[in-house]
Amino acid sequence: MDNLINLSGREIAENIKNGELNDKEVYSFFKQRIKNSSRLNAFVEIYDEPIMGEGVSFLKGVPIAIKDNICIKGKKITCASKILATHTAVYDATVITRLKNAGLQIIGTANMDEFAFGSSTENSCYGPVKNPWDIERVPGGSSGGSAAAVAARLVPFALGSDTGGSIRQPAAFCGVVGFKPTYGRVSRYGLVAFGSSLDQIGPITTNFTDCAYLLNILCGFDEFDSTSAPLASEDFTQNLKEDIKGLKIGIPPEYFGKGLAPEVKAALTEMMELFKKNGAEFIDINLPHTEYAVATYYIIGSSEASSNLQRFDGIKYGLREPAANLKDVYVKTRGKGFGEEAKRRIFLGTYSLSSGYYDAYYVRALKVRNLIKKDFDEAFKKVDMILTPTSPTAAFKFGEKTTDPLSMYLSDIYTISVNLAGLPAVSFPCGFTKNNLPIGAQLIGKDFSENSLIKAGFSYQCWTDFHKRIPDLK
């Protein structure tokens, strides 16, 4: 059974189908592996028995972890916040329904930054998640628990959510594949909202094959989500082919300048040579409004967060602190229930939306958002996709950026533009530093071009073995 960690999720499913593996034994193996690796703190809850439906798919019987901001009926959902510590979901998110219908085994909920606010998973009420490659370093965030669990092979794959890079950045820090689909491609129904115009659920896997099969299950129109794209389902596995001849890839100088670690740049350069060798063409493009992306994102994201978090008031959900009057209930409940980063985002968003500042900040940020989207539209007239680093550096140490919020926010500088534009993007390992820390590359595609990204990423994994490396947990 120990060989399970060397198998992909798809290979595990094939062995279950052929009778070489038993789905109960597979579940028990990974549940025990999670317990044995508790020092990583990757999980909020592990289920004694799997949550699964009677459905059948190519991934039937494979365990999967779910980020703790996606509703699973009858199970605790806390968003890693004290304010929701006692809350139980009363319905299934659409992605959970689809996983059940596909016969996957939901094994538990993964730790995360509180309400998905963060880039390091240091903002969880359950304590920080540790990077399995170096437990003194962060796994990235906010889907740090999901990424760390997959990297450590505690589970074959997981779901995360991505508002400004929260799937891709931890995927880069942990050396796994993290896919952020086009906005509207995967239903957000049942995802506790951070920024409603930015959030998107996506898969975290060890390889592109598993990613494609999981996207087949997750994607598709949902009448319960008003932002769901009315598109027919696709078979993403049809693009698991080693073929990039004639592919035009854009290189934006804005993503390769000051602040990019030399080891990250070197890994990307080596990767580009492999693509060229196999028939791809690289073209210089410009994304001139990139320098405004961080400010734009944090104004829009914090404004939407401020609005979405109003519902957590001590009356409707979770924690309620006793007080003499209604106002004090609000004040005491939120004061005790929200962590420091959540409060910071609420303050920033409320300020941006307040009278006298709405036009100066929020409306202006919306205008810049449109300019960022137009930059991508212009670039895609010349190229099929865009290559960038996922993060300026490899994983940093705990506490390194917590005293400087702006420095922390800048760790997402290469990912947030994608969410502002609603585009699909994927991060995958393209090398390691001299300290044996993973380095992530990011491919950004046109609207609903997930298939092209899968083909390019799969081709790269045919030439390299970075995705097969497993951290030593001993």
C-alpha positions in Angstrom: 0.0 0.0 0.0 2.9 2.4 0.6 3.3 2.6 -3.2 0.1 4.6 -3.3 2.0 7.8 -2.8 3.8 7.2 -6.1 0.5 6.7 -8.0 -1.5 9.5 -9.6 -5.2 9.8 -8.6 -6.1 8.4 -12.0 -3.9 5.4 -11.6 -5.4 4.7 -8.1 -8.9 4.8 -9.7 -7.8 2.3 -12.4 -6.4 -0.1 -9.8 -9.7 0.2 -7.8 -11.7 -0.5 -10.9 -9.5 -3.5 -11.8 -9.8 -5.0 -8.3 -6.1 -4.5 -7.5 -7.0 -2.0 -4.8 -10.0 -1.7 -2.5 -11.5 1.7 -2.1 -11.9 1.3 1.7 -8.2 0.3 2.1 -7.2 3.3 0.0 -9.3 5.6 2.2 -7.8 4.1 5.4 -4.3 4.4 4.0 -4.6 8.1 3.3 -6.5 8.8 6.5 -3.7 7.2 8.5 -1.1 9.1 6.5 -2.8 12.4 7.3 -2.8 11.5 11.0 0.9 10.5 10.9 1.7 13.9 9.3 -0.3 16.0 11.8 2.6 18.3 12.3 1.9 19.9 8.9 -1.4 21.0 10.3 -2.9 20.7 6.8 -6.3 19.6 7.9 -9.1 21.1 10.0 -11.2 17.9 10.1 -10.7 14.3 9.0 -13.8 12.1 8.5 -13.8 8.6 10.0 -15.9 7.5 7.1 -15.8 9.0 3.6 -18.5 11.2 2.2 -19.3 9.9 -1.2 -22.2 9.2 -3.6 -23.1 6.2 -5.7 -22.0 7.8 -8.9 -19.3 6.5 -11.2 -16.5 8.3 -13.0 -12.9 7.8 -14.1 -11.9 8.9 -10.5 -14.3 6.8 -8.6 -13.0 5.8 -5.2 -10.2 8.3 -5.0 -9.9 10.4 -1.8 -10.1 14.2 -2.1 -9.7 17.0 0.5 -11.9 20.1 0.4 -10.9 23.6 1.5 -12.7 24.7 4.6 -14.7 27.4 2.8 -16.7 25.0 0.6 -20.0 23.7 2.1 -20.5 20.0 2.8 -23.9 19.3 4.1 -23.9 18.2 7.8 -20.2 19.0 8.2 -18.5 21.8 10.0 -17.5 24.7 7.8 -15.5 27.4 9.6 -13.3 29.2 7.0 -10.6 28.9 9.6 -12.3 31.6 11.7 -13.4 31.7 15.3 -16.6 33.5 14.2 -17.8 30.3 12.4 -16.2 27.7 14.8 -19.6 26.2 15.6 -21.3 26.4 12.2 -22.4 23.4 10.3 -23.3 23.6 6.5 -26.9 22.9 5.7 -26.4 22.2 2.0 -23.9 20.9 -0.4 -21.9 23.2 -2.7 -22.5 22.3 -6.3 -18.9 21.1 -6.6 -19.5 18.7 -3.7 -22.6 17.4 -5.4 -20.6 16.7 -8.5 -17.8 15.0 -6.6 -20.4 12.8 -4.9 -22.0 12.0 -8.3 -18.6 11.1 -9.6 -18.0 8.6 -6.7 -15.0 10.3 -5.1 -14.3 9.9 -1.4 -14.3 13.2 0.5 -11.8 12.7 3.3 -11.9 16.0 5.2 -11.5 19.8 5.2 -8.2 21.5 4.6 -6.8 24.4 6.7 -6.6 27.8 5.1 -6.1 31.5 5.8 -9.2 32.9 7.6 -11.9 33.6 5.1 -9.2 33.2 2.4 -7.4 36.4 3.5 -3.7 35.7 3.1 -0.8 34.5 1.1 0.9 32.2 3.7 -1.8 30.3 5.7 -0.5 32.1 8.8 -3.9 33.6 9.4 -5.9 30.5 10.5 -7.5 30.2 13.9 -6.2 26.6 13.8 -2.6 27.8 13.5 -0.3 27.9 10.4 0.1 25.1 7.9 3.7 24.0 7.3 5.3 23.6 4.0 6.2 19.8 3.6 9.5 20.7 1.8 10.6 22.8 4.8 8.5 23.0 7.9 10.0 26.3 8.8 8.5 27.9 5.7 5.0 28.8 4.7 3.0 26.7 2.2 1.5 29.8 0.5 -2.1 30.8 0.8 -4.9 31.0 1.2 -5.3 27.4 0.0 -2.2 26.3 1.9 -3.7 23.3 3.6 -4.9 21.9 0.2 -1.6 22.5 -1.5 0.5 21.1 1.4 -1.7 18.0 1.6 -1.3 17.2 -2.1 2.4 17.9 -2.1 3.0 15.6 0.9 0.8 13.0 -0.7 -1.6 13.0 2.2 -4.3 12.9 -0.4 -4.2 12.5 -4.2 -5.9 15.8 -4.9 -7.8 18.7 -3.3 -10.1 21.6 -4.0 -9.1 25.2 -3.3 -10.4 28.6 -4.1 -8.6 31.4 -5.9 -9.4 35.1 -5.4 -6.1 36.6 -6.2 -3.8 33.6 -6.6 -4.9 31.5 -3.6 -4.7 28.2 -5.6 -1.7 29.1 -7.8 0.7 30.7 -5.3 0.5 27.8 -2.7 0.8 25.4 -5.6 4.0 27.1 -6.6 5.4 27.1 -3.0 4.5 23.4 -2.6 5.5 22.1 -6.0 2.1 20.9 -7.3 -0.4 21.8 -10.1 -2.9 24.5 -9.1 -5.5 25.4 -11.7 -7.7 28.6 -11.5 -10.4 28.2 -14.2 -12.1 31.0 -16.1 -14.5 33.0 -13.9 -17.8 31.3 -14.3 -16.4 28.0 -15.5 -16.9 26.3 -12.1 -20.0 27.0 -9.9 -19.4 29.2 -6.9 -22.6 28.0 -5.2 -21.7 26.9 -1.8 -18.4 28.7 -1.6 -18.2 31.2 1.3 -17.6 34.4 -0.6 -14.5 36.6 -0.2 -14.7 38.7 -3.3 -17.7 37.7 -5.4 -16.4 39.0 -8.7 -13.0 37.4 -8.2 -13.5 34.0 -6.4 -13.2 30.7 -8.4 -13.0 27.1 -7.2 -10.3 25.0 -8.8 -8.3 21.7 -8.4 -4.9 21.1 -6.9 -3.2 18.0 -8.1 0.2 16.5 -8.6 0.0 16.4 -12.3 -2.0 17.6 -15.4 -3.7 14.2 -16.0 -5.5 14.3 -12.7 -6.2 18.0 -13.2 -8.0 17.3 -16.5 -10.1 14.5 -15.1 -11.1 16.6 -12.1 -12.0 19.6 -14.2 -14.3 17.3 -16.2 -16.2 16.7 -13.0 -16.2 20.3 -11.7 -17.0 22.3 -14.8 -20.4 23.0 -16.2 -23.3 25.4 -16.0 -25.2 25.7 -12.7 -28.6 27.3 -12.4 -27.9 28.0 -8.7 -25.0 30.4 -9.6 -26.0 33.6 -11.4 -22.3 34.0 -12.5 -22.1 30.5 -14.0 -21.2 30.5 -17.7 -23.9 28.8 -19.9 -21.4 26.5 -21.6 -21.7 22.8 -22.6 -19.4 20.4 -20.7 -16.0 19.6 -22.3 -13.7 16.6 -22.1 -10.4 18.2 -21.0 -8.7 14.8 -21.1 -8.7 15.0 -24.9 -5.9 17.5 -24.7 -3.5 15.3 -22.7 -1.2 15.2 -25.7 2.5 16.1 -26.1 2.1 18.7 -28.9 3.0 22.4 -28.7 4.3 22.9 -32.3 3.4 26.4 -33.4 2.3 27.5 -30.0 2.8 31.2 -29.5 3.6 32.2 -25.9 3.8 35.8 -24.7 6.5 37.1 -22.4 5.6 40.3 -20.5 8.7 42.2 -19.3 6.6 43.6 -16.4 6.7 40.1 -14.8 10.5 39.5 -15.2 12.0 42.7 -13.8 12.9 44.0 -10.3 12.0 41.8 -7.4 12.1 38.5 -9.2 14.5 36.1 -7.5 17.5 35.0 -9.7 16.7 31.3 -9.1 13.1 31.7 -10.2 14.2 33.6 -13.3 16.8 31.0 -14.2 14.2 28.2 -13.8 11.8 30.0 -16.1 14.6 30.6 -18.7 15.5 26.9 -18.7 11.8 26.1 -19.1 11.5 28.4 -22.1 14.4 26.7 -23.8 12.6 23.4 -23.5 9.4 24.9 -25.1 11.5 26.4 -27.9 13.2 23.0 -28.5 9.8 21.4 -28.9 8.3 23.9 -31.3 6.9 26.8 -29.4 7.6 30.5 -30.2 8.0 33.2 -27.7 6.8 36.7 -28.4 7.4 39.8 -26.3 4.1 41.5 -25.2 3.2 44.3 -22.9 0.8 44.5 -20.0 1.4 48.1 -19.1 -1.2 48.4 -16.3 0.4 45.5 -14.3 2.0 48.1 -11.9 -1.5 49.1 -10.7 -2.8 45.6 -10.2 -2.0 45.1 -6.5 -3.7 48.4 -5.5 -6.7 47.7 -7.7 -7.1 44.2 -6.4 -6.9 45.1 -2.7 -9.4 47.9 -3.1 -11.9 45.8 -5.0 -11.3 42.6 -3.1 -11.5 44.3 0.3 -14.6 46.2 -0.7 -16.3 43.0 -1.7 -15.0 41.2 1.5 -16.4 44.0 3.7 -19.8 43.6 2.1 -19.8 39.8 2.2 -18.6 39.6 5.8 -21.5 41.9 7.1 -23.6 38.7 7.5 -21.3 37.5 10.3 -22.8 39.6 13.1 -23.5 37.1 15.9 -27.1 36.8 15.0 -27.4 34.5 12.0 -24.3 32.3 12.1 -21.7 30.9 14.5 -20.3 32.7 17.4 -22.4 35.1 19.5 -20.9 37.0 22.4 -23.4 38.0 25.1 -24.0 41.7 25.6 -26.4 44.2 27.0 -27.6 45.5 23.6 -27.6 44.7 19.9 -24.7 47.1 19.1 -22.5 45.5 21.7 -23.4 42.0 20.4 -22.0 43.1 17.0 -18.9 44.7 18.5 -18.0 41.9 20.9 -18.8 39.1 18.5 -16.8 40.6 15.6 -14.0 41.7 17.9 -13.5 38.2 19.2 -14.4 36.3 16.2 -12.4 37.9 13.4 -8.6 37.7 13.2 -6.3 40.6 12.6 -6.1 40.2 8.8 -9.9 39.8 8.5 -10.3 43.1 10.4 -7.7 44.8 8.2 -9.6 43.8 5.1 -12.9 44.9 6.5 -11.5 48.3 7.5 -9.9 48.9 4.1 -13.0 47.8 2.2 -15.4 49.8 4.4 -13.2 52.9 3.9 -13.1 52.4 0.1 -16.9 52.2 0.0 -17.7 55.0 2.4 -19.2 58.3 1.4 -16.6 60.7 0.0 -14.2 57.9 -0.9 -16.3 55.6 -3.1 -15.6 57.5 -6.3 -12.0 58.2 -5.4 -11.1 54.6 -4.7 -13.6 51.9 -5.6 -14.9 53.4 -8.8 -11.4 54.3 -9.9 -10.3 50.8 -9.2 -13.1 49.4 -11.3 -11.9 51.6 -14.2 -8.3 50.3 -13.8 -9.6 46.8 -13.7 -11.1 47.3 -17.2 -7.8 48.6 -18.4 -6.0 45.5 -17.1 -8.5 43.3 -18.9 -7.9 45.3 -22.2 -4.2 44.8 -21.8 -4.7 41.0 -21.9 -7.2 41.3 -24.7 -4.6 43.1 -26.8 -1.9 40.6 -25.9 -4.0 37.7 -26.9 -4.4 39.1 -30.4 -0.7 38.1 -30.8 -0.2 35.0 -28.7 -2.1 31.9 -27.6 -1.1 32.1 -23.9 1.2 34.0 -21.6 4.1 32.6 -19.4 5.1 34.3 -16.1 6.5 33.3 -12.8 3.8 32.4 -10.3 5.6 34.1 -7.4 8.6 36.4 -7.2 10.3 34.0 -4.8 10.2 30.4 -3.5 8.5 29.8 -0.1 9.5 32.3 2.6 9.9 31.6 6.3 7.2 32.0 8.9 7.0 35.5 10.3 9.1 36.9 7.5 6.3 39.1 6.1 3.6 39.2 8.9 4.8 42.5 10.2 4.6 44.1 6.8 1.2 43.6 5.2 2.2 45.3 1.9 5.2 43.0 1.5 2.8 40.1 2.0 0.4 41.4 -0.5 3.2 41.8 -3.1 3.8 38.1 -3.0 0.7 37.8 -5.2 1.8 40.4 -7.7 2.0 37.9 -10.6 -1.3 36.2 -10.0 -3.9 38.9 -9.1 -4.2 40.4 -12.6 -5.7 37.0 -13.7 -8.6 37.3 -11.3 -9.2 40.9 -12.2 -9.5 39.9 -15.8 -11.4 36.6 -15.1 -9.0 34.5 -17.1 -7.9 30.9 -16.6 -4.3 30.2 -15.3 -2.3 27.4 -14.0 0.8 27.1 -11.8 3.0 24.0 -12.0 6.6 23.1 -10.8 9.4 24.1 -13.2 12.4 23.6 -10.9 13.9 23.8 -7.4 16.1 26.2 -5.6 19.5 25.3 -4.2 17.7 24.8 -0.9 15.4 22.2 -2.5 12.3 24.5 -2.6 9.9 24.2 -5.5 9.6 27.0 -8.1 6.4 27.6 -9.9 5.7 28.7 -13.5 2.3 30.2 -14.5 0.6 29.9 -17.8 -2.3 32.4 -18.5 -4.9 31.7 -21.2 -7.7 33.3 -23.0 -11.2 33.1 -21.7 -12.3 29.5 -21.5 -9.1 28.2 -23.0 -8.5 25.6 -20.2 -7.9 23.0 -22.9 -4.9 24.8 -24.3 -3.3 25.3 -20.9 -3.7 21.6 -20.1 -2.0 20.6 -23.4 0.9 22.9 -22.8 1.3 21.9 -19.1 1.0 18.2 -19.9 3.6 18.5 -22.7 6.0 20.1 -20.2 5.5 17.3 -17.7 6.4 14.8 -20.4 9.8 16.3 -20.6 10.5 16.8 -16.9 10.1 15.0 -13.6 9.6 17.9 -11.2 6.0 16.9 -10.6 7.1 13.4 -9.5 9.3 14.6 -6.6 7.9 14.0 -3.2 9.1 15.8 0.0 10.6 13.6 2.7 8.3 13.8 5.8 10.6 11.9 8.1 
